[in-house]
Amino acid sequence: MADENVNEMNDQMRVRRQKMEAIRDDLGLDPFGKRFERTDLAKDIHGKFDNFSVEELESQDNRVTIAGRIVGKRGAGKIIFADIRDVSGNIQVYAKRDDLGDNYALIKRADLGDFLGFSGKVMKTEAGETTILVSQITWLSKALRPLPDKYHGLTDIDTRYRKRYLDLIANDDSFDKFVKRSKIVSAIRNYMDQNHFLEVETPILQTQAGGAAARPFITHHNALDIDMYMRIATELYLKRLIVGGMERVYEIGRIFRNEGMDPKHNPEFTTLESYAAYMDFTDVMDETEGIFKAAAAVVSDDLTVNYQGLDIDLGKPFARRHMFDLIKEVTGVDFWPAMDLEEARKLADDNGIHYEEYWGVGHIAYEFFDDKVESTIVQPTFVYGYPVEVSPLAKKNDDDPRVTDRFELFIAGGEYANAFTELNDPIDQRERFEAQAAERANGNDEAESIDEDFIEALEHGMPPTGGLGIGIDRLVMLLTDSSTIRDVVLFPTMK
C-alpha cells in the first residue's frame, strides 16, 4: 500500500485491498494474473447461439472460453450469475458451487470491475438469455477502485473527458462512438488506397510553420539551439512530394494550433490532407464526395444521418454553389460587379459586418459569407469562388482573377472540408506570401510568412494539382451525432 496512504482510502477501497491480499495469501494466486487464451468474444457467442432453443443447446457440444470485466453480479450461496464485458459486448455467466468446488471461491470473492476468465457450455436460461454454464474460472486481475454507478453511468462531464477510461467502462454510447471513429478512418484509408493515393508521413516538428493561417505552438531544440514549431498543417510538405513525382499522396495525422477552444476546436486535432497531380478543384469535389460517402457507409446503410435534429442526406449528389451567388440569395448584396474598397466597406457598415483596416474587398465579401450565409446551409454543399485575399495557396480563377479555384464543404451550418486547385506558379506564390507577410506586419499574427524552401521547390516545377483538407474530428462528430469535439477525441485537452 506504499503508493497511497490507507487513511485517504474510502471503505470500498480498503476492502478491495484486503481482498487482493486474500487472493494472494489464501488462494495462492497473483491478483494481477497472467496470459489467458480465450476462444470467443461475447458478440460471437450471441451471434452463434441466440437463435437456438434450450433443447438444441443441450444437445450440442458448444464449450467456449471467454474473458472480461465483471460489470454485474447477482445471487449468493450456491449460485451466482454475473455479466461479463469484453470489447464486443456483454455475456451472462452462471456459476454453481456444486459444479466448481474450490474454484467457486474466485467468483464469490470477485468485485465489480475485476477481470476473470470463464470456460463452460453455452445454455439458455428459463428467461431465454444465452448464458455460459461455467465449469472453470481463472483469476486475471483485481480492480482496486469501484466502477462508476451502473445505474447512473458517468454523468460528470469533466470526469468523462479527464478519465476517459471510466467513460468507456460506464457509457456504451461513448465506447461505440470511438469504435465507429476507428472504422470511419479505416474506410477513408481504404477509399484513398483504392484510388491510388500513397499514404505518407511528414514532419510534426518544423522549422517554419506554414500551410494555414493559425498560431503555432513553439518549442526549442536543444542540440540545434533553434526554435521549432508544431505543425499547423501538412500542406507544404505534401506539395513538396508532388514536386518529387509522387503524384498522389495523403496523410492522416495530428495538427496543433495554439488557439481558442470551443465545441468544434481542440488545440490538437486530426486532419486528412491529400494532393493529386493533374487534378483541379472540380475533380477534388468528386474525391471529397467519395470520401464522405465511404465514411457514412460505416454508420448508415442509406447514407442518411441525423445530426443535432437535422436529417442529412449524404447519399445524394452534393450541391455546388458559388459564394457570390449564395451571398446575394441570403443578403441581397451583390459582389459580382467590380467595386472599390470604399464601396465594400459601406456595404459592410450597412449590414453590420465587421472588418479590419488591412482588409481588402475580398476579405469583406468572405466575411459576409461567414457571418450571414454559412449557418443557413444544411445539406452537403460545395461552396466555391473564394476571394484571393483569403486563399494564399490557391490558384486564381481563369475567368475572374478576384477569386480562386477553391471550395469548402458545408453541412448543417459547419465547414467540413477545404480544397483548391493548388497554386503552382512560384512567382505568384512569392507575391501571395509577401502579401501575407504585409498582413502580418499590419497586425494579423495568423498570416503566413515567406517559406523560401517551398518556393524553391515550386521553381523546380509542380504539375497542376488538386489538394484537399478534411477535419476528421468534425466528420466523426457529424456521423455520430456529437455536439462537441471532446466527445470524439479520446483524450481532449483539459485545463
Residue pairs with C-beta under 8 A, 6 or more apart in sequence:
1 17
6 14
6 17
9 17
12 145
12 146
13 144
13 145
13 146
16 111
16 142
16 143
16 144
16 145
16 146
17 144
19 109
19 111
19 142
20 31
20 142
20 144
22 109
23 29
23 31
23 109
23 139
23 142
24 30
24 31
27 105
27 106
27 139
29 139
30 139
31 139
31 141
31 142
32 141
32 142
33 115
33 138
33 139
33 140
33 141
36 67
36 117
36 138
36 140
37 65
38 65
38 66
38 67
38 117
39 64
39 65
39 66
40 48
40 64
40 65
40 66
41 66
41 86
41 87
41 88
41 89
42 66
42 68
42 84
42 85
42 86
42 88
42 89
42 90
42 91
43 88
43 89
44 88
45 64
45 66
45 91
45 122
45 130
45 132
46 89
46 91
46 130
48 62
48 122
49 57
49 62
49 122
49 130
50 130
52 60
52 124
53 124
54 123
54 124
57 122
57 123
57 124
58 123
60 122
62 121
62 122
63 119
63 120
63 121
63 122
63 135
64 119
64 120
64 121
64 122
64 132
65 117
65 118
65 119
66 84
66 86
66 91
66 93
66 117
66 118
66 132
67 84
67 86
67 115
67 116
67 117
67 118
67 138
67 140
68 84
68 85
68 86
68 91
68 115
68 116
69 84
69 85
69 86
69 113
69 114
69 115
69 143
69 169
70 82
70 83
70 84
70 110
70 111
70 112
70 113
70 114
70 115
70 116
71 83
71 84
71 85
71 90
71 112
71 113
71 147
71 150
71 169
72 82
72 83
72 90
72 112
72 150
73 80
73 81
73 82
73 83
73 107
73 110
73 112
74 80
74 81
74 82
75 81
77 97
78 96
78 97
78 98
79 94
79 95
79 96
79 97
80 94
80 95
80 107
80 108
81 92
81 93
81 94
81 95
81 131
82 92
82 93
82 95
82 107
82 110
83 90
83 91
83 92
83 93
84 90
84 91
84 92
84 93
84 116
84 118
91 130
91 131
91 132
92 125
92 129
92 130
92 131
92 132
93 107
93 118
93 120
93 131
93 132
93 134
94 123
94 125
94 131
94 132
94 133
94 134
95 104
95 107
95 134
95 137
96 104
96 133
96 134
97 104
99 133
99 134
99 135
100 107
100 134
100 135
100 136
100 137
103 136
103 137
104 137
106 116
106 137
106 138
106 139
107 116
107 134
107 137
110 116
111 142
111 143
111 146
112 143
112 146
112 147
112 150
113 143
113 145
113 146
113 147
114 140
114 141
114 142
114 143
115 140
115 141
115 143
116 137
116 138
116 139
116 140
117 137
117 138
117 140
118 132
118 134
118 136
118 137
118 138
119 134
119 135
119 136
119 138
120 132
120 133
120 134
120 135
120 136
121 132
121 133
121 135
122 130
122 131
122 132
122 133
123 130
123 131
123 132
123 133
124 130
124 131
125 131
147 166
147 169
147 170
148 154
148 166
148 169
148 170
150 170
153 170
153 171
154 160
154 166
154 167
154 169
154 170
154 171
158 494
159 166
159 167
160 166
160 167
160 171
160 174
161 167
161 486
161 491
161 492
161 494
162 494
164 490
164 491
167 174
168 174
168 175
168 178
174 487
177 476
177 480
177 482
177 487
177 488
178 488
178 490
180 298
180 299
180 476
180 479
180 480
181 476
181 480
181 488
183 298
184 295
184 298
184 299
184 472
184 475
184 476
184 479
185 252
185 472
187 294
187 295
187 297
187 298
188 252
188 272
188 291
188 294
188 295
188 472
189 199
189 252
190 294
191 290
191 291
191 294
192 199
192 250
192 272
192 274
192 291
193 199
195 248
195 287
195 290
196 248
197 248
197 249
197 250
197 274
197 276
198 246
198 248
198 249
198 250
199 249
199 250
199 251
199 252
200 238
200 241
200 246
200 249
200 250
200 251
201 251
201 253
202 231
202 234
202 237
202 238
202 241
202 251
202 253
203 231
203 237
204 230
204 231
204 253
204 254
204 256
205 219
205 221
205 228
205 229
205 230
205 231
206 228
206 229
206 230
206 231
206 237
207 226
207 228
207 229
208 229
208 449
208 451
208 453
209 216
209 229
209 230
209 231
209 232
210 232
210 233
210 235
210 236
210 448
210 449
210 451
210 454
211 231
211 232
211 233
211 234
211 235
211 236
211 393
211 448
212 232
212 233
212 235
212 257
212 448
213 392
213 444
213 446
213 447
213 448
214 232
214 233
214 257
214 258
214 259
214 446
215 232
215 257
215 258
215 259
215 445
215 446
216 229
216 230
216 231
216 232
216 256
216 257
216 258
217 229
217 230
217 256
217 257
217 258
217 267
218 227
218 228
218 229
218 258
219 227
219 228
219 229
219 230
220 226
220 227
220 228
221 227
221 228
230 256
231 255
231 256
232 255
232 256
232 257
233 255
233 271
233 273
233 469
234 251
234 253
234 255
234 271
234 273
235 273
235 393
235 467
235 469
236 451
236 454
238 249
238 250
238 251
238 273
238 274
238 275
238 467
239 275
239 422
239 454
239 457
239 458
239 462
239 465
239 467
240 454
240 457
241 249
241 275
242 249
242 275
242 277
242 422
242 462
242 463
242 465
243 457
243 458
243 460
243 461
243 462
247 276
247 277
247 278
247 463
248 274
248 275
248 276
248 277
249 274
249 275
250 272
250 273
250 274
250 275
251 272
251 273
251 274
252 270
252 271
252 272
252 472
253 270
253 271
254 268
254 269
254 270
255 268
255 269
255 270
255 271
256 267
256 268
257 267
257 269
258 267
259 265
259 267
261 267
261 493
263 483
263 484
263 485
263 486
264 414
264 474
264 477
264 484
264 485
265 485
266 473
266 485
266 486
266 489
266 492
266 493
267 493
268 489
268 493
269 471
269 472
269 473
269 485
269 489
270 471
270 472
270 473
271 469
271 470
271 471
271 472
272 291
272 468
272 469
272 470
272 472
273 467
273 468
273 469
273 470
274 287
274 467
274 468
275 422
275 465
275 466
275 467
275 468
276 283
276 284
276 287
276 465
276 466
276 467
277 463
277 464
277 465
278 463
278 464
278 465
279 287
279 464
279 465
279 466
280 405
280 421
280 464
280 466
281 384
281 405
281 406
281 407
281 419
281 420
281 421
281 466
283 466
284 407
284 419
284 420
284 421
284 466
284 467
284 468
285 318
285 320
285 382
285 407
285 419
287 466
287 468
288 318
288 382
288 409
288 417
288 419
288 468
288 470
289 317
289 318
289 380
291 470
292 314
292 318
292 380
292 409
292 416
292 475
293 303
293 314
293 315
295 475
295 479
296 303
296 305
296 314
296 315
296 479
297 303
298 479
299 305
299 479
299 480
300 314
300 479
302 315
303 313
303 314
303 315
304 311
304 312
304 313
304 314
304 315
305 311
305 312
305 314
305 478
305 479
305 481
306 312
306 481
307 411
307 412
307 477
307 478
307 481
308 412
308 481
308 483
310 378
310 412
312 378
312 379
312 380
312 411
312 412
312 478
313 379
313 380
314 380
316 379
316 380
318 380
318 381
318 382
318 409
319 379
319 380
319 381
319 382
320 381
320 382
320 384
320 407
321 381
321 382
321 383
321 384
322 383
322 384
322 385
323 365
323 366
323 369
323 373
323 383
323 384
323 385
323 386
323 403
324 334
324 335
324 336
324 365
324 385
324 403
326 369
326 373
326 377
326 383
327 333
327 334
327 335
327 365
327 368
327 369
327 372
327 373
328 334
328 335
328 336
330 372
330 373
330 376
331 351
331 368
331 372
331 373
333 347
333 351
333 368
335 361
335 365
335 368
338 402
339 361
340 361
341 360
341 361
344 361
344 364
344 365
345 355
345 364
347 353
347 364
347 368
348 354
348 355
348 364
348 367
348 368
351 368
351 372
353 364
353 367
353 368
353 371
353 372
354 367
354 371
355 363
355 364
355 367
356 363
356 443
356 444
357 442
358 438
358 439
358 442
358 443
358 444
359 367
359 389
360 387
360 389
361 387
361 389
361 402
362 387
362 388
362 389
362 390
362 402
362 403
363 387
363 389
363 390
365 387
366 386
366 387
366 389
366 390
369 383
374 410
374 413
374 414
374 415
375 413
376 413
377 383
377 410
377 411
377 412
377 413
378 411
378 412
378 413
379 411
380 409
380 410
380 411
381 409
381 410
381 411
382 407
382 408
382 409
383 407
383 408
383 409
383 410
384 405
384 406
384 407
385 397
385 400
385 403
385 404
385 406
386 394
386 403
386 404
386 406
386 407
386 408
386 420
387 402
387 403
387 404
388 394
388 396
388 401
388 402
388 403
388 404
388 432
389 435
391 404
391 406
391 420
392 432
392 433
392 435
392 436
392 448
393 420
393 422
393 423
393 429
393 432
394 404
394 405
394 406
394 420
394 421
394 422
394 423
395 404
395 405
395 420
395 421
395 422
395 423
395 424
395 425
396 403
396 404
396 405
396 428
397 403
397 404
397 405
404 420
404 421
405 420
405 421
406 418
406 419
406 420
406 421
407 417
407 418
407 419
407 420
408 415
408 416
408 417
408 418
408 419
409 415
409 416
409 417
409 418
409 419
410 416
411 478
412 478
414 474
414 478
415 471
415 474
416 470
416 471
416 474
416 475
416 478
417 468
417 469
417 470
417 471
418 468
418 469
419 466
419 467
419 468
419 469
420 466
420 467
421 464
421 465
421 466
422 462
422 464
422 465
422 466
422 467
423 429
423 432
424 458
424 462
424 463
424 464
424 465
425 458
426 455
426 456
426 458
426 459
429 454
429 455
429 458
430 450
430 455
433 448
433 449
433 450
433 451
433 455
434 450
436 447
436 448
436 449
436 450
437 447
437 448
437 449
437 450
439 447
440 447
440 448
440 449
473 485
473 488
473 489
474 485
476 482
476 488
477 483
477 484
477 485
477 487
477 488
480 487
480 488
482 488
485 492
486 492
